[in-house]
Amino acid sequence: MKVRGVIFDMDGTITAPYLEFGKIKEAAGIGDVDMLDYLRRATGAEYERVHALLMKFEEDGVANAKLNRGARTVLNFLRRRRIPTGLLTRNSRQSVAGVCRKLRLQFDVVMTREDGPHKPAPEPIWEMARRWGVRREELLMVGDYKWDVLCARNAGIACAVLINGEIPDWARAAQYRIRRLTELREIIGP
């Protein structure tokens, strides 16, 4: 595979995991539903309540954000190779800006939940491919959760999923399963 662009997830991939969505959903009292889908359907005071709670958790997450092991090494490797990097996250623009500022991270393109359909929708990946002038088969998505794998599959690109522990069933759909971000250098090649 000739990789000409790499798209990363943020929480749990570039950073060590810092948001626990189970706790956020429990605090919001919304049950076992997708948080962003719930917010998209919520209106008025309910939207404001749940959105404010999510933003508070994200704000706390920024304060606790730490780079995942090997992230800086891989980002430097890609920069030396002149391979563009993207960040595609379901987090807010405010949260992403705070994490990137705190950890001194730079990406060629950053797309958050405010920038259009969120993962697992394929449109953000297609937009990055368009901006970089690369074909889908030249892109690699790197994430740690089922939304990343589904997003890559929906967009028609390869995916490397970062595994912490046992391999979940949804991870088997990814072309690559890695235990450390530095393994991406082998996938991308010399």
C-alpha positions as CSV (number, residue, x, y, z in Angstrom):
1,M,0.0,0.0,0.0
2,K,1.4,3.4,-1.0
3,V,0.3,5.8,1.8
4,R,0.1,9.4,0.8
5,G,-2.0,10.7,3.8
6,V,-2.7,9.5,7.3
7,I,-5.8,10.4,9.3
8,F,-5.7,10.0,13.1
9,D,-8.4,9.8,15.7
10,M,-7.5,11.9,18.8
11,D,-8.7,10.5,22.2
12,G,-7.2,7.1,22.7
13,T,-5.1,7.3,19.6
14,I,-2.9,10.4,19.4
15,T,-3.6,10.9,23.1
16,A,-3.9,8.4,25.9
17,P,-7.6,7.8,26.5
18,Y,-9.0,10.6,28.6
19,L,-12.8,10.7,28.0
20,E,-15.0,7.9,29.4
21,F,-18.1,8.1,27.4
22,G,-19.9,5.6,29.7
23,K,-19.5,8.1,32.5
24,I,-20.6,11.0,30.4
25,K,-23.7,9.2,29.2
26,E,-24.5,8.1,32.8
27,A,-24.1,11.7,34.1
28,A,-26.3,12.9,31.3
29,G,-28.9,10.2,32.0
30,I,-29.3,9.3,28.3
31,G,-28.8,5.6,28.5
32,D,-26.8,3.5,26.1
33,V,-27.2,5.6,23.0
34,D,-24.6,7.4,20.8
35,M,-23.9,10.7,22.5
36,L,-23.6,12.8,19.3
37,D,-26.7,11.2,17.7
38,Y,-28.6,12.1,20.9
39,L,-27.3,15.7,20.8
40,R,-28.3,16.0,17.2
41,R,-31.9,15.1,18.0
42,A,-32.1,17.0,21.3
43,T,-33.7,20.5,21.3
44,G,-34.0,23.5,23.6
45,A,-33.1,23.0,27.2
46,E,-32.3,19.3,26.8
47,Y,-29.7,20.1,24.1
48,E,-28.2,22.9,26.3
49,R,-28.0,20.6,29.4
50,V,-26.4,17.7,27.6
51,H,-24.1,19.8,25.5
52,A,-22.9,21.8,28.6
53,L,-22.2,18.5,30.4
54,L,-20.2,17.1,27.4
55,M,-18.2,20.3,27.1
56,K,-17.3,20.2,30.8
57,F,-16.1,16.6,30.4
58,E,-14.1,17.6,27.4
59,E,-12.6,20.7,29.2
60,D,-11.5,18.4,32.0
61,G,-10.1,16.0,29.4
62,V,-7.9,18.7,27.9
63,A,-6.4,19.4,31.4
64,N,-5.6,15.7,31.7
65,A,-4.5,15.0,28.1
66,K,-1.2,13.2,27.5
67,L,0.4,12.0,24.3
68,N,0.0,8.3,23.6
69,R,3.2,6.4,23.6
70,G,4.9,6.7,20.2
71,A,2.6,9.5,18.9
72,R,5.4,12.1,18.6
73,T,7.7,9.6,16.9
74,V,5.1,8.7,14.3
75,L,4.1,12.3,13.6
76,N,7.8,13.3,13.2
77,F,8.3,10.2,10.9
78,L,5.3,11.3,8.7
79,R,6.5,15.0,8.6
80,R,10.0,13.9,7.5
81,R,8.4,11.8,4.8
82,R,6.2,14.8,3.8
83,I,3.1,12.7,4.2
84,P,0.2,14.9,5.2
85,T,-1.6,14.2,8.5
86,G,-5.2,14.8,9.5
87,L,-7.0,14.7,12.7
88,L,-10.6,13.4,12.6
89,T,-12.5,13.4,15.9
90,R,-15.9,13.4,17.4
91,N,-14.6,15.9,19.9
92,S,-15.4,19.7,19.8
93,R,-13.2,22.2,18.0
94,Q,-12.6,23.9,21.4
95,S,-11.4,20.6,22.9
96,V,-9.1,19.8,20.0
97,A,-7.6,23.3,20.0
98,G,-6.8,22.9,23.7
99,V,-5.3,19.5,23.3
100,C,-3.2,20.5,20.3
101,R,-2.0,23.7,22.1
102,K,-1.1,21.8,25.3
103,L,0.7,18.9,23.6
104,R,2.2,21.1,20.8
105,L,0.5,19.1,18.0
106,Q,0.0,20.2,14.4
107,F,-1.9,18.5,11.6
108,D,-2.4,19.5,8.0
109,V,-6.2,19.2,8.4
110,V,-8.4,19.0,11.5
111,M,-12.0,18.1,11.4
112,T,-14.2,18.0,14.5
113,R,-17.9,17.3,15.1
114,E,-18.8,20.8,14.2
115,D,-17.3,20.5,10.7
116,G,-19.9,18.3,9.2
117,P,-21.1,14.7,9.6
118,H,-19.3,12.9,12.3
119,K,-17.7,9.5,12.3
120,P,-18.7,6.9,11.1
121,A,-19.8,9.1,8.2
122,P,-17.3,9.0,5.3
123,E,-17.6,12.7,4.1
124,P,-14.7,14.1,6.4
125,I,-12.3,11.5,4.9
126,W,-13.4,12.3,1.4
127,E,-12.9,16.0,2.1
128,M,-9.3,15.4,3.3
129,A,-8.6,13.3,0.3
130,R,-9.9,16.1,-1.9
131,R,-7.8,18.8,-0.1
132,W,-4.6,16.7,-0.4
133,G,-5.2,15.6,-3.9
134,V,-4.9,11.9,-3.1
135,R,-6.9,8.9,-4.0
136,R,-8.8,7.0,-1.3
137,E,-6.7,4.0,-1.7
138,E,-3.7,6.1,-0.7
139,L,-5.1,7.0,2.7
140,L,-4.8,5.3,6.1
141,M,-7.1,5.9,9.0
142,V,-5.7,5.2,12.5
143,G,-8.0,4.9,15.5
144,D,-8.9,3.0,18.5
145,Y,-12.6,2.5,18.4
146,K,-15.4,1.1,16.2
147,W,-16.3,4.5,14.8
148,D,-12.8,4.8,13.3
149,V,-13.0,1.4,11.6
150,L,-16.6,2.0,10.3
151,C,-15.6,5.5,9.1
152,A,-12.7,4.1,7.2
153,R,-14.8,1.2,5.7
154,N,-17.6,3.7,4.8
155,A,-15.0,5.9,3.0
156,G,-13.3,3.0,1.2
157,I,-9.9,3.4,2.9
158,A,-7.6,1.2,4.9
159,C,-7.6,1.3,8.7
160,A,-5.1,0.5,11.4
161,V,-6.8,0.1,14.8
162,L,-4.8,0.5,18.0
163,I,-5.6,-2.3,20.3
164,N,-5.3,-2.1,24.1
165,G,-5.9,-5.6,25.4
166,E,-8.0,-8.2,23.7
167,I,-9.1,-7.7,20.1
168,P,-12.8,-6.7,20.0
169,D,-15.0,-8.2,17.3
170,W,-15.4,-4.9,15.5
171,A,-11.6,-4.5,15.2
172,R,-11.4,-7.5,13.0
173,A,-12.8,-5.4,10.1
174,A,-9.6,-3.2,10.1
175,Q,-6.8,-4.1,7.7
176,Y,-4.2,-3.6,10.4
177,R,-4.3,-4.2,14.1
178,I,-1.4,-2.6,16.0
179,R,-0.4,-2.5,19.7
180,R,1.9,0.6,19.4
181,L,1.7,3.6,17.1
182,T,5.3,3.1,16.1
183,E,4.1,0.0,14.2
184,L,2.7,2.4,11.6
185,R,6.2,3.0,10.2
186,E,6.2,-0.7,9.1
187,I,2.8,-0.3,7.4
188,I,3.8,2.9,5.6
189,G,7.2,1.5,4.7
190,P,10.5,3.1,3.8
